Structure formats: C-alpha cells, structure tokens
Amino acid sequence: MKTKSKGKLFVMSGPSGTGKGTICERLKELDNIYLSVSNTTRDRRANEIEGETYFYVTRDEFERMIRENEMLEYAEYSGNYYGTNKKRVEEALNEGKDVILEIEPQGALQVKSIFPSAVLIFVLPPSFEELRNRLVTRGREPIDVIEKRIAAAEWEIQQSDKYDYKTINDNLDECVNEVAGIINKERERI
C-alpha cells in the first residue's frame, strides 16, 4: 500500500491592499489546498466569521500560546497579535494537503527558518499610488491607519528579495493564474 506523501507549505505575503487575501480565496479552488486560518487578538469586523476569517482570541490567550510553543509564527502588527497555529498546519501537511499561509513578511521569514522547504510568494502592488488608492477605496480604515500601512509597505517590499517568487497584482485573474502555476510547478518537484 502506497503511503500518502506529505503536503507542501506555501507562504503568501504582501502589503495590505495588494489583494493577497482575495488571491488565497481563489486558490482554495485548486485541488488538495488547505488555506490556514490565523489567530488574532484584533476585534472581529462585522463581515468576518470566526474560524474562517480568523480565530479571535484574547491577548492573554495568544501570549499563553506563544509561551507554550503552540505558534508556528507570530507577529505584532498595528497593536495586535497575528499568528499561525503550528498543530493545524502540521496536521494538514501530514494528511498530504498543501497548505497556504497568508501572513506578513516577519512571520514568513520565521516559517522559512523552521521549514526551509516552504515556498515563499510575495504579491506586489503595481505602484505605491495604486496601493494607496486601493486602501482608501476599500474604506475600512481611517487615513492615519492607511498612512501607517503605506509606511509599513515600504519595509515589507524590501523583504520581497528574500522570497522564492514575486508577482505583481495588476490584474487579479492573471495574478491568480500565475500563483496557481507556481503552486503546480512546485508540486511537481521531488
């Protein structure tokens, strides 16, 4: 009897507003993909669903998970913790599923140090002007928060050279197809 091979770990990063969440949602249509759901201490927004958007936990609970080494990676971003539960990822990989983590560069580089075979994909905006426009247009945050996200994007984009692949989300369908192609190419590697 042939044993099921272990899944591959993919990490998707990019500045807020590049569309990485939308890309990841579309990638769930690929066969054998598990989109990891992160834990966070931030408040749940009206349209978000517990266990689908995030697992919402208290700051005390998140810090307990850090102390007890339950997090694969984590970062503090805009005053809130975000992180990936190690056990959920390992279970999916051991079941032979390919796992996609949608996380910030700080966490992605933590994952790469633990899982050197992880494939890192960075989503770039077409320009800073377009990034600012996307953040303003989605209307979820006040302008001071948007400016902080733009400032953070500069550092995040500098980290993209540490990634295995970079793609520019100028056209969503083309970008999704490019990332799906990367995943399929990496699946064929031994």
Salt bridges, closest charged atoms under 4 A:
GLU25 OE1 - LYS28 NZ 3.16
GLU48 OE2 - ARG42 NH2 2.58
GLU48 OE2 - ARG45 NH1 3.78
GLU61 OE2 - ARG64 NH2 2.79
GLU63 OE2 - ARG59 NE 3.58
GLU68 OE1 - ARG64 NH1 2.68
GLU70 OE2 - ARG64 NH1 2.86
GLU76 OE2 - ARG59 NH2 2.74
GLU95 OE1 - LYS97 NZ 3.24
ASP98 OD2 - ARG187 NE 2.46
GLU130 OE2 - ARG134 NE 3.10
GLU141 OE2 - ARG45 NH2 3.77
GLU141 OE1 - ARG138 NH2 3.75
GLU141 OE2 - ARG149 NE 2.82
GLU147 OE1 - ARG132 NH2 2.93
ASP161 OD1 - LYS166 NZ 2.67
ASP164 OD2 - LYS112 NZ 3.33
ASP173 OD1 - ARG26 NH2 2.60
GLU186 OE2 - ARG189 NE 3.23
